[in-house]
Amino acid sequence: MSFIRSPIICILGHVDHGKTSLLDAIRGTGVAKKEAGGITQMIGASYVSKEDIDRVAGKLAERMKLTLKIPGLLFIDTPGHEAFSSLRDRGGSIADLVVLVVDVNQGFQPQTIESIKILKQYKTPFLIAANKIDAISGWRTNNTKSFMESFNDQAEHVKEKAEEKIYQIMGHISEHGFDSERFDRVKDFTKQIGIIPISAKTQEGLGELLVLIAGLSQRFLEGSLDIDEKGRGKASVMEVKDEKGLGTVVDVIVYDGVFNKNDDIAFLTVGGVKRTKIRGLLLPNLSGKDKYQYVDSVVAAAGVRIYAPDLEGAIPGSPLDVIHNFEEDKKDIEEQLKSAVFVQDEVGVILRADSLGSVEALLKLLKVEGIKVRDASVGHITRKEVISAGVVAKEDPYMGIVLAFNVRVLDEAQVESDNTKIPIINRNIIYKLIDDYKDWVKSEKDRKKKESIQKITCPGKIKALPGFFFRASKPAIFGVDVLAGRLKKNYRLMNESGEIVGEVREIQKDKEKVEEAGTGDQLAISCDGIILHKNVTEGELLYTYMTEDEMKKWDSQLQMLSKEEKEVFEKIKKLLRIQF
C-alpha cells in the first residue's frame, strides 16, 4: 500500500548562526503539549507532526490556502555533507529540502558559502531562514509565531532596517546564481529562493517557516514522497558508534520502506558489502528509566539506531538496505561505492573524509577545479596515506599531498609527514580545504622559482671605494660599496664597457667571511683577474656579469626584483646589448 511519507529536512548554515536554536524551537512546538503524539525525538532526527504544524501555523496555512497532506516533517538533527550528498539509489540526497540558516546581522560566512555550493551541485531545493531578526536595532518582540504579524507592528525605521538586511542576503545569494525574495513576495518558488525572516529565540517567523516547508514539500516533492509502507527498508548511515552493552551500533535515517527486527540487511565497509541480521531497533525513551525503547519496526521517514552483529567498519553516509536478493543488492551497493571510494594509478592527491557524502562532495568540487585524485576513501589519516602521497610526489611534486576533511591525523601519519615533508591539509570546511590546497601549490611553485633564481646570477651594481685598494692583483683585494642588487662568491664582474674584468673569490664583511652581500653593504672582496689601477680604478662602477640565458630567466620573473634591481638589470642588458 502506497502512502506519502514525511519529507526529510536538513538544517544547514555557518557555526553560531542558529542551527541548533532553530531545531530547539522546532522541537518546542511539540514539547510544550507534554502529550503523546507531539514532537517525537528519534535517533539523529526530530519529528514534527501534522497536528503540531496546524497548532503553530494553522491560521497562516488557511490564509495561504494550504491544506496539509503530509503526515509531518522529519528534521535531521546532525546535518553534514552526508545528509544531502550521500549516495543512494534514487537521487543524491537524503534531505528532500534544506533550510539554510543565515544570521541577518552577519550575512554570508564560509560555511554558508560552502553549503550553497554543494546545494547547487546536488540541485537540492532550499529555503533561507534569515535568523536573529530580534537582534535588529529597535525590534520589538511580539507574542506571535508569525513574522508578518510582528513585522507589521514594528516602527518604520525598524522595518527599513529589516528590509535592508534581507536585500543584503538577496545580493549575496545572487552572486551564486540564485534569484531570491522575501517569501511573501515570491511569485514562483521554482524560480526564486524564499527568504523567511525568523527568530529562533522568540519563535517569530517559525509559523511561516513550517508552513512553507510543508507547502513546498507537498507541491514539488509529492511524487518522490510516495512509498510502500510494506516495501523493503532503505536507509543511510549517519553515525557509527560503540554503545555500552551493545557494541557497535549504527544511527540511520530511513527514507523508504520499513525496517523490522530480524530483517537481513546489507551495508558498506571499505572492504566491500557486508550482511547481518537486525537484533534490535532502538528509539530514545523519553518517559521511563531505560535510555532506549525497543521497537519491532520503523517506517520511513524516521531516524533509528540499529543494533546488530558485525557492524564494525560500516561507513557513515553509505546505504544500508533490507536485503531483497543479496547478490543483486550487493552489486547495486558496490557500484555506488566505486564512484566515491577508489584507488587508481592516476597521478593525483590522496583524499580522506569523514563520510561517503563528504568524499562524494569533495570529488565533485575537485573535478570542477581540475584537481586529480589518486585515492579517495572514508577514514582517518594513517602512515599509509602519507607514504602513498610520497610516491605521487616523485612524479608530480604538486600532487604529492594528503587532503583530509573532518578526520583525525594519527600520530604515525604526522611523524611520517614531518620526516618526509609530505604535507597533510586537514580542514572542516570543504571549500577551505580546496582553497588551502591551491594556495599551497602556488606557494610551492613560488618557492621553487625562488630556489631556481637563487642559482643564477643576480643583477648587482658596486662601486670600488677610493682609498681602499689593499692588494693590486693575484688576487686583487679592495673595498666596495654595494649600490644595488646582490653580490655573491663566484660572480663575474664587468665594467661599463661590458668587458669582464674578474671573478669574486671571497667576500669579507666586518672581518668575517660571508657568502653574499646586498644593497647598502660595505665590504672587502678578493678577485681573480683584476689588476687594480689598471683594469679597475678607484671610484669605478662595476656590474655583475649575466649570461643571456640567465637574463631571460630574470626577464620572466621581474616581479621578484626591487625597483633598484630592475634598473640595474636594464643597465646590464644595455651594456651587453642583449634584446629579447
DAHU-V81228 format. One record per helix or strand of 3 or more residues. SS is the DSSP state (hx for helix, st for strand). FROM is the first residue (numbers start at 1). TO is the last residue. If there is no record, write none. Layout:
ss,from,to
SS,FROM,TO
SS,FROM,TO
//
This chain:
ss,from,to
st,2,4
st,7,13
hx,19,31
st,40,42
st,45,49
hx,50,63
st,72,76
hx,81,85
st,97,103
hx,110,122
st,126,131
hx,133,135
hx,147,152
hx,156,174
st,180,182
hx,183,185
st,193,197
hx,206,225
st,226,228
st,234,243
st,247,256
st,258,260
st,264,269
st,272,284
st,292,295
st,297,299
st,302,308
st,319,322
hx,326,338
st,349,353
hx,356,368
st,373,378
hx,383,395
st,402,405
hx,411,420
st,424,427
hx,430,454
st,460,471
st,476,488
st,492,494
st,500,509
st,512,514
st,516,518
st,522,528
st,541,544
hx,548,555
hx,558,560
hx,563,575
//
